[in-house]
Every structure is written in structure tokens, then in C-alpha cells.
Amino acid sequence: MSSENTLDDEDTFKILISTDIHLGYLEKDAIRGSDSFHTLKEILECAKENQVDLILLGGDLFHENKPSRRCLHSCITMLREYCMGDSPVTFNILSDQTINFNTTQFPWVNYQDENLNISIPVFSIHGNHDDPTGAEGLCALDLLSASGLVNHFGHSHSVERIEISPILLQKGSTKLALYGLGSIPDERLYRMFVNKQVTMLRPKEDQDNWFNLFAIHQNRSKHGPTNYIPEQFLDDFIDLVVWGHEHECLITPTRNEQQLFYVTQPGSSVATSLSPGEAAKKHIGLLRVKGRKMNLQKIPLKTVRQFFIQDVVLADYEDLFTPDTPQVTKKVENLCYAKVSEMLEEAERERLGCPLTPEKPLIRLRVDYSGGFETFNTSRFSQKFVDRVANPKDVIHFLRKREQKEGVKDEFDVDYSKLVKPAAVEGLRVEDLVKQYFEAAEQKVQLSLLTEQGMGKAIQEFVDKDEKDAIEELITYQLEKTQRHLQSRGVTTEQDIDAEIQKFRDSKKNTTEEEDDIKEAINRARAHRMERGDLDLSDEPADVTMDSDEESGTLPAPTRGRGRGGGRGRGSRGGAKGSAASEAKPAGRGRGRGRSQRSAPASQTRNIFQAFQATSQRSQIGGSTSSAAEEVIIDDSDEDIPVMKATRPPPRSSSLSSSSFPKYSSQSQSQTSRGVAFEDSDEEDNPFKGHSRGSRR
């Protein structure tokens, strides 16, 4: 194979690609707490050893929306250690950086800042775990961006139309257009693609000479009718898509025969659930781009904890036992012990010669006990491997296929076998459970004031982000808005009120107005929390329980997992009702641990059912409300937010203004020759040698 140094000339971009690092996952776990930190260090060391031009992260750098101080400190320390230095950056940025980096008061790439000395610039979009929240729309990446360590791009401020402006990079004769789109709720983005509200801008000059790279963080596999983004939605002029959010490592680029681009899915660098997709070997990618040709080299990660998973169906072992065999439970336990021991032996063989690999592997044995078998005590069983595995509490997972009884018709005529699957349920979210509940519920318990989506989002905020007032504020806000609507219509009779409420509710379903109402209610809840002084200043997040695959016969408890977050966006009236529910702040608030000694407001200890009951004291529809109620105005305009002028000279490279980009709506048809070549890194030849991709048929 040719020397890499001869291939990496002055015209070749070298980009290290990684997604879903989930820094801080299970950081309080005694065994697995440091896994994500060790892997990030390995990724940065790999970037420095290979002397890459830049690092591209595809979202979910952090596992928590509000990372702990330890997590932020470790991340900043490693970025400063490996990404700062005297090595020159050999590429230039040609695009308007005030548009590319529109989330910071320093709208230029960090390596062009005269106060910083950056050797490896990091470009990152946000994911669904570290997505922007609050009225300011800030996320953990914005902290790293303001400190000059990460270049955060791909943040869309509008919920009505998205324009993706690329970062135009040039190294020698190679021109690279880097597109990015941070995580957006899949249903909303799906609808925007269908309505042609997503536009990808392209440079006017020499469009065929640009290599187009797109980073996205959405569901790739189909989790519902609109709960994913089909590859066909993306524009056909793209050459390579770096797909984040999906944790299974499918890093070898696959060609989409319809749109004629390649897709690489690096996957996560740490296993956040015990599902089959996480068992694939973890890799990062070293992408080389020269002209319109590319090569992706797979680099295996050595610090990732081993994970082995196996399925056992007891009914397939009729030669050993049946449900009627004496002491069958003991024999089943012996079989499981043998299977786990086999996986441990395999892990030990693979770990030989790899000192960086953690000693204790993750082991999961899924046992299907359908057909009359009984389970055994998993806790007692796990004690046999407590010193040999990293997850001793959940080595065994029992599941049973639901048996359909003939001649019995469900009351609501719902096929629950489609809702409860024996396989792992990936990405099941709280709002999905809410929607499924009301689809199966009878008419008399259907929602009459709220929509299913609104209720699901409010519960999502309650559960995932600890917004204890989200449900109450949503109900209150919708009640006030419906009252004003009825007053403007002059409806008086009870029958007309019911009909008008139903009509008003249905008119908002799956519209921008519905999303605006949800955001307004959530912003009110956050404003109330801030006025109470509940600022979430604790050092560490709550204990994180292990995410596991939910393949049992019951619906899983709602967890964040890898599902889509809710309630993001700009918001506009964070303090609209602050004085109505504010509570007196305790005097003499101390520092450090003294904070936990103050008396907490009653709302902070409510459970999810009490959140619904909190609105029972509110006035009913048609009750006494102020006729002079102020009209709620939600600002969703796309006007540019003024940016603080920097007291520094403009970037050293030339710039192309945004007016130099013609607009290409999604699904545009390209009539030019594709001309992109791909070579697998496993072949022993020049990675830039390959056949040209033919023109679009």
C-alpha cells in the first residue's frame, strides 16, 4: 500500500468523522463511569496522530442536556489539550461566517481568532440529547463555542422555513461545501420537507467543482409514519451524508441509488442501551477528499467496552427439557449459565493484545420463556458474575411473546401486538405512548381541549427535562386561548360551545400554531421555575439508570434513551405569567450544599398526576374571565437578530455573501454529471483512484 504521506498532499482534506459520543453517560457508575471520557480522549488522540485538517462531529457530544461540571470540565480539558497548538491550519473559509456561526457573539471560525491558537478546529452540530432549550435557545455546545473550542453550526432558528447555508472551505485546488442541520423533531422536519420548506443553498460559481458534505442528526430507520427522515428527501447534489443519531455502526458508505449520493453512519462510540445495534464494533472514520473524489478509512476504537448479546428460545431445547420436566427451572438456569460463560470466554479471547480495552465486558442474554416455562431469580443468578461483567444487575432479560387468544375481540378493536413487540423497541418516546393511549381509548375519555401532540410534548418536558409546570401551564394557556376564542365568536349555548371547542381544537392539529402554543406554555413553565429560584445549579445530574432494550410483553417506561426531544425552539414570552405563580424566595440563600437546605416550593415535589390536578382550581370555560385579556403575540418571525460587532479585523480569507447562493429547494433535480468516486479503505491502492460516478439517469 502506498504511503499515506504521499497521498496527503496540499490539495487533500483530511477530516475525522465521529457521532454520538454521549460524553457523561453513566458517569456515576463505579465501573462504566469513565468509558465515554476515555473514548473521547482516544478520538482526539487519533485526530492528532493523523494530522487531520478538522474534526466533524455529528451531534450528541453530551449525553445530558445539562452536563455536569465534571463532564464539562473533562471535555474542555481534552479539547484544549489536543486541539490547541502551533500547527498551522492549511484551509481557508470563503463563505459569510456571520451566517454560518449565527449562535455566538464571535461569528468567525475559532482558528481565525487572533486571541486563540487552534491547531485542529472542531465543527459540530447539536443532537437531540444536547439540543438548544430555553427562551435563548442555548445548548452545551454554545458554551464550548463561546470559549473558542468548538465551532457550532447547523442551528436553525425558524420553525417555519429552514435555509441551510454551507461553510465553504478550500484547501489548494479542493473545494468543500460543508452543510449541517442540528436535531429537529422528526415529525416537524418530515412535514417541512413534504411542504418544501427546507432549502439548501449552493454557491453560484463553479457548482460542479464543489464536494458537498452534509451532517444530519435524525432518525434514519422508520419508527413511525413520519418519525424519521427518508434519504430521498435530501437533495441529489449532495456527495456524502454523515448520519448521526443512529447508534449502530454502519460506517462503510452505502450508495443511495435514487439520489446517487453516499451515506455513512458512524454510530455511537459508547453503548447506551443493551440492544443488538449497539453490539456492532465501534469505529470512527478518516475521510480524505481531493477534488470530487473521496476515501473513507475505518478506524476501530480500542477503548470501547466489549458488548455481547445473545438470544435463547427455551422452546427450541426440547431435547434437554420441557415445561413438565422435573426441576426444569434449575436446568434452564444451568443453560443460561453456560451461555453467559461462553460469551465471557469469547470476550477474553478478543481482549488479548488490547490493553486499552476495559476488562469487564457488557453481557446480555435475552431468554424467551414462551410456552409455559417459568423464570428464575435474576438477581441471584447475576451474583455469580458480579466480578466478571460490567452490568451484573441486568445480565438476563426475560421476554415472552404475546399469545393471541382466538375468538376474543378486544373492546377497542386495537391490535396490541403491533404496539408491543418482542424485539427491542428503539426510540419509543413519551409522546408516542400518549398518542397510542388516546387512539385506543373510548370516546368519553378523549381530549376535548388539548391535542395529543401538545399533551405528549408537555409530558415529555415533565419527564425528560424536569419542567414541573409544563403540563399545568399548557392546560392553563389553552384554557385562556379557548376562552378568548369563544368570547370573540359570541357563543353562549352549551351545545354550541362544545361544537366550537372541538372545531377550534381540530383546526390547530399538525399546524405551526399548535407548535407555537406548546413552546409558549413550556417557556412559561421555565419562567416560573426561574422566578422561584430553581435554577438547577447542582453539580451532578440525578442518578442515571441503565438503558436497556425493551423487548418484553409490556410497554416500556418512558426514558430519554435515544428518542427525540421536545420543546425546542426560540420561544418568545418566557416571563408572560411570571407574577401569577411566583413564590417568595427564601432569604439568605447560601452557597454550595447550603442550597439543598432551603425549603423547596411545593410544586417541586409533585408527581405527574398532581401536575394534572393543579389545574382543577382554575375557572371553567365560560366562567368569569377578564374581557380585556391581553392578546398573546408569539414572535416567530425570521428577522435577523443583531449581532454584536466584534472589535477585530474581518476574517483573513475572502468571503462570499449569502446573496451569492442560489436557492435549491429540497427534491431538486440535478442535471450535471456527478463525478464522485469512492474507494474502500481496505483495498491496497491509492484511495483516490476509482471509477467516476455516472450521471443521473
Solvent accessible surface area in square Angstrom, and as a share of the most:
residue,aa,sasa,rsa
1,M,138,0.62
2,S,56,0.36
3,S,61,0.40
4,E,62,0.28
5,N,130,0.67
6,T,100,0.58
7,L,16,0.08
8,D,33,0.17
9,D,53,0.27
10,E,137,0.62
11,D,32,0.16
12,T,0,0.00
13,F,0,0.00
14,K,19,0.08
15,I,0,0.00
16,L,0,0.00
17,I,2,0.01
18,S,1,0.01
19,T,2,0.01
20,D,0,0.00
21,I,2,0.01
22,H,0,0.00
23,L,1,0.00
24,G,5,0.05
25,Y,5,0.02
26,L,9,0.04
27,E,17,0.08
28,K,105,0.45
29,D,52,0.27
30,A,110,0.85
31,I,61,0.31
32,R,10,0.04
33,G,5,0.05
34,S,40,0.26
35,D,13,0.07
36,S,0,0.00
37,F,15,0.06
38,H,100,0.45
39,T,2,0.01
40,L,4,0.02
41,K,86,0.37
42,E,24,0.11
43,I,1,0.01
44,L,5,0.02
45,E,63,0.28
46,C,16,0.09
47,A,1,0.00
48,K,105,0.45
49,E,137,0.62
50,N,34,0.18
51,Q,145,0.64
52,V,8,0.05
53,D,16,0.08
54,L,1,0.00
55,I,1,0.01
56,L,0,0.00
57,L,11,0.06
58,G,0,0.00
59,G,2,0.02
60,D,0,0.00
61,L,5,0.03
62,F,0,0.00
63,H,11,0.05
64,E,47,0.21
65,N,24,0.12
66,K,99,0.42
67,P,22,0.14
68,S,4,0.03
69,R,147,0.54
70,R,95,0.35
71,C,2,0.01
72,L,34,0.17
73,H,128,0.57
74,S,25,0.16
75,C,0,0.00
76,I,68,0.34
77,T,66,0.38
78,M,19,0.08
79,L,5,0.03
80,R,160,0.58
81,E,96,0.43
82,Y,20,0.08
83,C,3,0.02
84,M,52,0.23
85,G,26,0.25
86,D,125,0.65
87,S,69,0.45
88,P,111,0.70
89,V,34,0.19
90,T,81,0.47
91,F,1,0.00
92,N,82,0.42
93,I,1,0.00
94,L,28,0.14
95,S,1,0.01
96,D,35,0.18
97,Q,7,0.03
98,T,68,0.40
99,I,60,0.30
100,N,9,0.04
101,F,5,0.02
102,N,64,0.33
103,T,27,0.16
104,T,24,0.14
105,Q,100,0.45
106,F,99,0.41
107,P,13,0.08
108,W,25,0.09
109,V,0,0.00
110,N,8,0.04
111,Y,24,0.09
112,Q,4,0.02
113,D,20,0.11
114,E,109,0.49
115,N,127,0.65
116,L,50,0.25
117,N,83,0.43
118,I,10,0.05
119,S,16,0.10
120,I,11,0.05
121,P,0,0.00
122,V,1,0.01
123,F,0,0.00
124,S,0,0.00
125,I,0,0.00
126,H,4,0.02
127,G,0,0.00
128,N,0,0.00
129,H,1,0.00
130,D,0,0.00
131,D,0,0.00
132,P,4,0.02
133,T,22,0.13
134,G,13,0.13
135,A,48,0.37
136,E,131,0.59
137,G,8,0.07
138,L,95,0.47
139,C,13,0.08
140,A,4,0.03
141,L,0,0.00
142,D,12,0.06
143,L,105,0.52
144,L,1,0.00
145,S,16,0.10
146,A,60,0.47
147,S,56,0.36
148,G,8,0.08
149,L,10,0.05
150,V,2,0.01
151,N,6,0.03
152,H,2,0.01
153,F,8,0.03
154,G,17,0.16
155,H,26,0.12
156,S,35,0.23
157,H,56,0.25
158,S,17,0.11
159,V,12,0.07
160,E,74,0.33
161,R,113,0.41
162,I,3,0.01
163,E,81,0.36
164,I,9,0.05
165,S,23,0.15
166,P,0,0.00
167,I,1,0.01
168,L,0,0.00
169,L,0,0.00
170,Q,49,0.22
171,K,19,0.08
172,G,45,0.44
173,S,87,0.56
174,T,0,0.00
175,K,44,0.19
176,L,1,0.00
177,A,0,0.00
178,L,2,0.01
179,Y,0,0.00
180,G,5,0.05
181,L,3,0.01
182,G,1,0.01
183,S,0,0.00
184,I,17,0.08
185,P,4,0.03
186,D,0,0.00
187,E,49,0.22
188,R,26,0.10
189,L,0,0.00
190,Y,44,0.17
191,R,62,0.23
192,M,4,0.02
193,F,7,0.03
194,V,87,0.50
195,N,80,0.41
196,K,109,0.46
197,Q,50,0.22
198,V,1,0.00
199,T,8,0.04
200,M,3,0.01
201,L,10,0.05
202,R,18,0.07
203,P,3,0.02
204,K,113,0.48
205,E,98,0.44
206,D,75,0.39
207,Q,38,0.17
208,D,68,0.35
209,N,82,0.42
210,W,9,0.03
211,F,0,0.00
212,N,3,0.02
213,L,1,0.00
214,F,1,0.00
215,A,0,0.00
216,I,0,0.00
217,H,0,0.00
218,Q,0,0.00
219,N,8,0.04
220,R,52,0.19
221,S,57,0.37
222,K,134,0.57
223,H,64,0.28
224,G,18,0.17
225,P,109,0.68
226,T,51,0.30
227,N,11,0.06
228,Y,35,0.13
229,I,0,0.00
230,P,22,0.14
231,E,30,0.13
232,Q,65,0.29
233,F,28,0.12
234,L,1,0.00
235,D,1,0.00
236,D,1,0.01
237,F,8,0.03
238,I,0,0.00
239,D,0,0.00
240,L,0,0.00
241,V,0,0.00
242,V,0,0.00
243,W,0,0.00
244,G,0,0.00
245,H,4,0.02
246,E,17,0.08
247,H,2,0.01
248,E,71,0.32
249,C,15,0.09
250,L,86,0.43
251,I,6,0.03
252,T,57,0.33
253,P,12,0.08
254,T,72,0.42
255,R,78,0.28
256,N,12,0.06
257,E,111,0.50
258,Q,103,0.46
259,Q,8,0.03
260,L,9,0.04
261,F,0,0.00
262,Y,21,0.08
263,V,2,0.01
264,T,0,0.00
265,Q,7,0.03
266,P,1,0.01
267,G,2,0.02
268,S,1,0.01
269,S,3,0.02
270,V,11,0.07
271,A,6,0.05
272,T,2,0.01
273,S,15,0.10
274,L,1,0.00
275,S,2,0.01
276,P,63,0.40
277,G,24,0.23
278,E,3,0.02
279,A,31,0.24
280,A,38,0.30
281,K,116,0.49
282,K,12,0.05
283,H,38,0.17
284,I,2,0.01
285,G,0,0.00
286,L,0,0.00
287,L,0,0.00
288,R,5,0.02
289,V,0,0.00
290,K,74,0.31
291,G,30,0.29
292,R,44,0.16
293,K,80,0.34
294,M,2,0.01
295,N,3,0.02
296,L,4,0.02
297,Q,46,0.21
298,K,69,0.29
299,I,29,0.15
300,P,77,0.49
301,L,18,0.09
302,K,117,0.49
303,T,17,0.10
304,V,23,0.13
305,R,26,0.09
306,Q,18,0.08
307,F,16,0.07
308,F,23,0.10
309,I,39,0.20
310,Q,59,0.26
311,D,82,0.42
312,V,3,0.02
313,V,56,0.32
314,L,0,0.00
315,A,47,0.36
316,D,107,0.56
317,Y,51,0.19
318,E,132,0.59
319,D,128,0.66
320,L,100,0.50
321,F,7,0.03
322,T,54,0.32
323,P,53,0.33
324,D,132,0.69
325,T,29,0.17
326,P,108,0.68
327,Q,146,0.65
328,V,20,0.12
329,T,46,0.27
330,K,111,0.47
331,K,85,0.36
332,V,1,0.01
333,E,15,0.07
334,N,77,0.40
335,L,22,0.11
336,C,0,0.00
337,Y,91,0.34
338,A,46,0.35
339,K,34,0.14
340,V,0,0.00
341,S,22,0.14
342,E,93,0.42
343,M,8,0.04
344,L,12,0.06
345,E,99,0.44
346,E,66,0.30
347,A,0,0.00
348,E,81,0.36
349,R,149,0.55
350,E,74,0.33
351,R,40,0.15
352,L,127,0.63
353,G,77,0.74
354,C,52,0.31
355,P,127,0.80
356,L,104,0.52
357,T,19,0.11
358,P,24,0.15
359,E,127,0.57
360,K,56,0.24
361,P,4,0.03
362,L,3,0.01
363,I,0,0.00
364,R,2,0.01
365,L,0,0.00
366,R,22,0.08
367,V,0,0.00
368,D,9,0.05
369,Y,36,0.14
370,S,22,0.14
371,G,49,0.47
372,G,55,0.53
373,F,10,0.04
374,E,117,0.53
375,T,60,0.35
376,F,17,0.07
377,N,75,0.38
378,T,45,0.26
379,S,77,0.50
380,R,149,0.54
381,F,0,0.00
382,S,4,0.03
383,Q,119,0.53
384,K,96,0.41
385,F,1,0.00
386,V,59,0.34
387,D,111,0.57
388,R,110,0.40
389,V,0,0.00
390,A,5,0.04
391,N,4,0.02
392,P,25,0.16
393,K,190,0.80
394,D,29,0.15
395,V,0,0.00
396,I,11,0.05
397,H,37,0.16
398,F,30,0.13
399,L,17,0.08
400,R,127,0.46
401,K,110,0.47
402,R,129,0.47
403,E,124,0.56
404,Q,120,0.53
405,K,156,0.66
406,E,172,0.77
407,G,89,0.85
408,V,107,0.62
409,K,162,0.69
410,D,58,0.30
411,E,142,0.64
412,F,77,0.32
413,D,107,0.56
414,V,36,0.21
415,D,65,0.34
416,Y,76,0.29
417,S,42,0.27
418,K,146,0.62
419,L,48,0.24
420,V,18,0.11
421,K,111,0.47
422,P,61,0.38
423,A,61,0.47
424,A,24,0.19
425,V,34,0.20
426,E,60,0.27
427,G,21,0.20
428,L,38,0.19
429,R,7,0.02
430,V,6,0.04
431,E,17,0.08
432,D,29,0.15
433,L,35,0.17
434,V,15,0.09
435,K,108,0.46
436,Q,36,0.16
437,Y,128,0.49
438,F,25,0.10
439,E,116,0.52
440,A,11,0.09
441,A,17,0.13
442,E,64,0.29
443,Q,151,0.67
444,K,167,0.71
445,V,68,0.39
446,Q,55,0.24
447,L,34,0.17
448,S,71,0.46
449,L,34,0.17
450,L,9,0.05
451,T,10,0.06
452,E,37,0.17
453,Q,52,0.23
454,G,4,0.03
455,M,10,0.04
456,G,0,0.00
457,K,17,0.07
458,A,1,0.01
459,I,20,0.10
460,Q,8,0.04
461,E,0,0.00
462,F,27,0.11
463,V,59,0.34
464,D,35,0.18
465,K,23,0.10
466,D,76,0.40
467,E,3,0.01
468,K,33,0.14
469,D,9,0.05
470,A,0,0.00
471,I,0,0.00
472,E,24,0.11
473,E,3,0.01
474,L,3,0.01
475,I,29,0.15
476,T,4,0.02
477,Y,1,0.01
478,Q,11,0.05
479,L,20,0.10
480,E,48,0.22
481,K,37,0.16
482,T,3,0.01
483,Q,13,0.06
484,R,55,0.20
485,H,31,0.14
486,L,11,0.06
487,Q,95,0.42
488,S,93,0.60
489,R,146,0.53
490,G,54,0.52
491,V,33,0.19
492,T,114,0.66
493,T,74,0.43
494,E,136,0.61
495,Q,150,0.66
496,D,75,0.39
497,I,32,0.16
498,D,84,0.44
499,A,64,0.50
500,E,27,0.12
501,I,18,0.09
502,Q,80,0.35
503,K,134,0.57
504,F,26,0.11
505,R,12,0.04
506,D,66,0.34
507,S,73,0.47
508,K,5,0.02
509,K,77,0.33
510,N,101,0.52
511,T,49,0.29
512,T,49,0.29
513,E,72,0.32
514,E,6,0.03
515,E,9,0.04
516,D,16,0.08
517,D,0,0.00
518,I,8,0.04
519,K,10,0.04
520,E,2,0.01
521,A,0,0.00
522,I,2,0.01
523,N,6,0.03
524,R,6,0.02
525,A,0,0.00
526,R,22,0.08
527,A,11,0.08
528,H,3,0.01
529,R,27,0.10
530,M,109,0.49
531,E,56,0.25
532,R,12,0.05
533,G,6,0.06
534,D,18,0.09
535,L,75,0.37
536,D,58,0.30
537,L,92,0.46
538,S,73,0.47
539,D,68,0.35
540,E,69,0.31
541,P,30,0.19
542,A,86,0.67
543,D,109,0.57
544,V,45,0.26
545,T,109,0.63
546,M,48,0.21
547,D,25,0.13
548,S,33,0.21
549,D,5,0.02
550,E,48,0.21
551,E,0,0.00
552,S,33,0.21
553,G,22,0.21
554,T,98,0.57
555,L,81,0.40
556,P,20,0.13
557,A,76,0.59
558,P,52,0.33
559,T,68,0.39
560,R,41,0.15
561,G,18,0.17
562,R,30,0.11
563,G,6,0.05
564,R,0,0.00
565,G,0,0.00
566,G,0,0.00
567,G,11,0.10
568,R,12,0.04
569,G,24,0.23
570,R,43,0.16
571,G,15,0.15
572,S,45,0.29
573,R,63,0.23
574,G,19,0.19
575,G,54,0.52
576,A,31,0.24
577,K,38,0.16
578,G,3,0.03
579,S,105,0.68
580,A,73,0.57
581,A,42,0.33
582,S,53,0.34
583,E,73,0.33
584,A,102,0.79
585,K,128,0.54
586,P,50,0.31
587,A,101,0.78
588,G,79,0.76
589,R,93,0.34
590,G,38,0.37
591,R,222,0.81
592,G,67,0.64
593,R,215,0.78
594,G,27,0.26
595,R,53,0.19
596,S,94,0.61
597,Q,153,0.68
598,R,46,0.17
599,S,93,0.60
600,A,59,0.46
601,P,16,0.10
602,A,83,0.64
603,S,17,0.11
604,Q,34,0.15
605,T,109,0.63
606,R,41,0.15
607,N,76,0.39
608,I,45,0.23
609,F,143,0.59
610,Q,76,0.34
611,A,0,0.00
612,F,70,0.29
613,Q,116,0.52
614,A,34,0.26
615,T,19,0.11
616,S,73,0.47
617,Q,164,0.73
618,R,80,0.29
619,S,53,0.34
620,Q,132,0.58
621,I,51,0.26
622,G,68,0.66
623,G,37,0.35
624,S,111,0.72
625,T,49,0.29
626,S,75,0.48
627,S,108,0.70
628,A,91,0.71
629,A,47,0.36
630,E,133,0.60
631,E,131,0.59
632,V,27,0.15
633,I,129,0.65
634,I,46,0.24
635,D,78,0.41
636,D,18,0.09
637,S,45,0.29
638,D,82,0.43
639,E,136,0.61
640,D,136,0.70
641,I,110,0.56
642,P,125,0.79
643,V,68,0.39
644,M,122,0.54
645,K,183,0.78
646,A,40,0.31
647,T,141,0.82
648,R,41,0.15
649,P,82,0.52
650,P,110,0.69
651,P,34,0.22
652,R,175,0.64
653,S,18,0.12
654,S,80,0.52
655,S,68,0.44
656,L,54,0.27
657,S,61,0.39
658,S,45,0.29
659,S,86,0.55
660,S,18,0.12
661,F,13,0.05
662,P,36,0.23
663,K,140,0.59
664,Y,62,0.24
665,S,49,0.31
666,S,1,0.01
667,Q,61,0.27
668,S,24,0.15
669,Q,112,0.50
670,S,14,0.09
671,Q,159,0.71
672,T,59,0.34
673,S,75,0.49
674,R,7,0.03
675,G,25,0.24
676,V,1,0.01
677,A,2,0.02
678,F,30,0.13
679,E,22,0.10
680,D,47,0.24
681,S,21,0.14
682,D,101,0.52
683,E,86,0.38
684,E,139,0.62
685,D,52,0.27
686,N,56,0.29
687,P,8,0.05
688,F,20,0.08
689,K,138,0.59
690,G,26,0.25
691,H,136,0.61
692,S,73,0.47
693,R,4,0.01
694,G,45,0.44
695,S,72,0.46
696,R,60,0.22
697,R,243,0.89
